[in-house]
Every structure is written in structure tokens, then in C-alpha cells.
Amino acid sequence: MDIKKVGVVGAGAMGNGIAQTAAAIGCDVVMRDVEQRFVDNGLKSIDKFLSRSVEKGKLSAEAKDAALGRIKGTTDMADLAGVDFVIEAVIEDLALKTKVFAELDQLTRPEVILATNTSSMSITQIANATKKPDRVVGMHFFNPVPLMRLVEVIRGYHTNDDTVAQTAALAKRMGKETVEVKVDSPGFIVNRLMIPHMLEAIELVQEGVATKEDVDKAIKLGLNYPMGPFELMDMTGIDICKFVADYFQQELNKELKWISPTLLKNTIKAGRLGRKTGGGWYDYK
Ligand SMILES: NC(=O)c1ccc[n+]([C@@H]2O[C@H](COP(=O)([O-])OP(=O)(O)OC[C@H]3O[C@@H](n4cnc5c(N)ncnc54)[C@H](O)[C@@H]3O)[C@@H](O)[C@H]2O)c1
């Protein structure tokens, strides 16, 4: 199917990045959130990102205006009725996601693919809320969406080959590289590998083996990673690391591997949640 109009559900960090990236390749975009202020914030973030690209000479002012002009913000779910492809990026809550997919199932044409940007939840469970589970797929972008090159395309139990192929093709049109996750397994590839490396880094500091500064330095210089695990947690959220570890512990039946160190729990209890607001492992001015 020729995908000309993309629906994005959620105008938060991921939703607005996805909307911007789809508009940049010439798609019309309908971006829906529950309240106008969230829609406005999403549109403002896109405007800010594109304005910076113009300042840096990476984008013409005309291209910026054209991209913004292709994005319609809305609070009305019914506005998604005519889209050719939907990407859901609401908060990471299974009950909410299944509710949204049941609504999308009613609203969209039968052949329209419904993709979820979930970081860890079961594609199969989300798909069960629809009458077309073969057209439901995971499409996992990374933050910030316009800059990060990877999209994990995840098969749910019922996802068919055409759905996987069309989703990967759209991601490639959006300038991304794709990998296929063949089994609907929690955390897919990247988070399944990222979380244990974060937990192990915290254990190292907790045991007094090294400081967090030296752990970050060792990983950057020794493995050539762009960020150390503590810097990465400060960006993605320290509480989210624990949330996902708890989910893996429950779903993957590997009890010890996913247990949160006391230092992680205490850092969260102290309100140091990362995302560079209110402190994380490091202080940010
Ligand atoms: N932030 C990341 O680094 C990252 C990376 C990859 C995937 N994800 C996943 O992407 C999804 C969104 O994450 P985020 O960081 O953008 O969250 P966010 O909190 O920034 O945005 C979520 C948005 O969804 C909106 N929302 C809630 N219910 C809705 C509904 N019924 N319809 C439309 N909008 C609704 C909220 O108002 C909010 O604006 C989550 O599943 C998350 O796990 C996040």
C-alpha cells in the first residue's frame, strides 16, 4: 500500500519525534493527544527542532514550513479515520495501549497497519485488542527520533510477513535502519542488552569497585560507546531502568539477573530520576 498519511497517537517525546520524521519525508500526519496543551507542546517541540536545523543550515526555511504544514494536531481520535498507517506512542501502560488499539481497530480501514512504539510490552497482547492481529506490529524508535538511526520491527505472534515488510519499508523511507525481532520477547534486542549493563554498572559502584565517573569513562574509552551507563540512565530515566528490570524479572523468569540493586532503589527514593531534571546520577546545571 502507498502510505501517504500517517496517524500518530501521543504527542509526547516519541510521538512528536515520529510525527516530525514522517512529515519530513512528505507524509501528511495526524498527531493525536488527549488534551490540546499536550498537542501544542508536541507541535512546539517540532517547531523548535526544525528551527534549530534551519539555523544550522541543515534545512531550508521553506522545507521547515512545509513539514510543519503537513502535521495536523488534534485531540479527536476520529481524525485518524482516513490514515494509511498508525504509530502509537502513548505512555507505557498496557491497559491504555489495548484501549487505544481497540479504538484504532474500529476507526481504520481493515488493511491499515497498526504499529506500537512500546519499549517492552507484548505486541501479541496489544494486538489481541483488535480484530486484525496480523496487521499489528512493533515499531520501536529511539529517542530523539529524528536523530537516532535504528527502528526495531517486532513480530507479534500473529503479525504477517507483509506487515513486517511494509513497516520496515516505511522506517527506511523515514531514513532509518531496521532490524527484525522475530519473537515477541520483552525488551526486544536493545533494551534486553541495555538493562543488564545498567544494573551491572550500579552493582560495580555499590560494591565500591569503581566510581560512577570511572565506570562511565571506562565504557566510553574502553568500548567506544558514546555515553557511559550512568549518563545514559540520566537521559532515559533512572526509574524507567528499574521499571523495565522489574518487568523483565516478571516476564523472563530469570530471577537474580534482573533484581534492582539497593543503590538504584535508594536513588529513585531520593527523587533523583534522571531525564536531566531534578538530578540523576550526576548534577546538571
Ligand atoms: N522516551 C523514550 O526514550 C522512549 C524510547 C522508545 C520507546 N518509548 C516508548 O514510547 C511510548 C511513549 O513514550 P514517551 O517517552 O513519548 O512518553 P511521553 O509521556 O513523553 O508521551 C506520551 C503521551 O501520550 C499521551 N497520551 C496518553 N493517553 C493517550 C491517548 N489515549 N491518546 C493519545 N495520546 C495519549 C500523553 O498525554 C503524553 O503526551 C511509550 O510506550 C515508551 O515506552 C519511549
The ligand as a Gaussian input file, in Angstrom:
#p B3LYP/6-31G(d) Opt

LIG

0 1
 N       11.197000       8.137000      25.813000
 C       11.955000       7.177000      25.294000
 O       13.195000       7.218000      25.371000
 C       11.306000       6.040000      24.537000
 C       12.057000       5.328000      23.593000
 C       11.433000       4.308000      22.845000
 C       10.108000       3.993000      23.093000
 N        9.405000       4.691000      24.054000
 C        8.004000       4.342000      24.243000
 O        7.216000       5.281000      23.528000
 C        5.971000       5.480000      24.205000
 C        5.786000       6.944000      24.520000
 O        6.861000       7.375000      25.326000
 P        7.185000       8.940000      25.522000
 O        8.532000       8.994000      26.149000
 O        6.898000       9.678000      24.260000
 O        6.085000       9.317000      26.611000
 P        5.507000      10.779000      26.946000
 O        4.985000      10.693000      28.339000
 O        6.504000      11.842000      26.592000
 O        4.278000      10.928000      25.930000
 C        3.131000      10.117000      25.977000
 C        1.966000      10.941000      25.504000
 O        0.834000      10.092000      25.311000
 C       -0.300000      10.870000      25.621000
 N       -1.479000      10.011000      25.756000
 C       -1.920000       9.328000      26.820000
 N       -3.073000       8.686000      26.517000
 C       -3.347000       8.961000      25.225000
 C       -4.393000       8.595000      24.318000
 N       -5.385000       7.795000      24.692000
 N       -4.354000       9.089000      23.062000
 C       -3.356000       9.898000      22.673000
 N       -2.352000      10.280000      23.484000
 C       -2.342000       9.813000      24.729000
 C        0.113000      11.618000      26.867000
 O       -0.757000      12.729000      27.112000
 C        1.544000      12.039000      26.509000
 O        1.561000      13.307000      25.867000
 C        5.997000       4.548000      25.425000
 O        5.413000       3.331000      25.097000
 C        7.502000       4.378000      25.657000
 O        7.799000       3.191000      26.348000
 C        9.968000       5.712000      24.757000

